[in-house]
Amino acid sequence: MPQEQHTIAALHNGAICRAEFSPDGQRLATCSSDQTAHCLRLPVARHQGDGVTCTGHTGRVSDVSFSSQGGRMVTSGDDRTARVWVAGRAEPALVLDHVERNLPPVQQASASSPGPHASASPTGGARHGPSDNPSFAGEVIGAQFFHNDRLLLLGCGTAVGLYGYALQQNSGGGGG
């Protein structure tokens, strides 16, 4: 016997590129050409579309993936970035946008608050200066957590990068 279908109209303002359930089945993540990702609470019939809209990408969001524990998501897209999100938060906890190591934003002068760009580097890689560290050359087409959520695997053009990362405690990085 078929079950009742539950649909949320107007979830995105553009085409949905990917959808994924959290490991515990309690949430559904979607990403779209409208530059957003959504993380919805399930079941839809009970929560009526309650969830978080993740904003920050400046192009189509082509991929979304949950961490193995379900407390984080990673998105990637046309804007040549990958972004890590902590469950329940609409702003990214980390933005990856450089090949070797993400650099702190120019306006960040304090070492005590390096910002979300300062905490990712390829595993085992040496740290280079800005001239040796170009931005991603194209769309980050895929992103996923790897090795007990300690690493991020990013696909960009013909290259694949494996990045270690750390979230500051005030970013909600615990329980990932």
Salt bridges, closest charged atoms under 4 A:
GLU20 OE1 - ARG18 NH2 2.78
ASP34 OD2 - HIS12 ND1 3.25
ASP50 OD2 - ARG41 NH1 2.90
ASP63 OD1 - ARG18 NE 2.63
ASP78 OD1 - ARG60 NH2 3.30
ASP79 OD2 - HIS57 ND1 2.99
ASP79 OD2 - ARG83 NH2 3.57
ASP97 OD1 - HIS98 ND1 2.69
ASP97 OD2 - HIS117 ND1 3.44
GLU100 OE1 - HIS128 NE2 3.91
GLU139 OE2 - ARG60 NH2 2.70
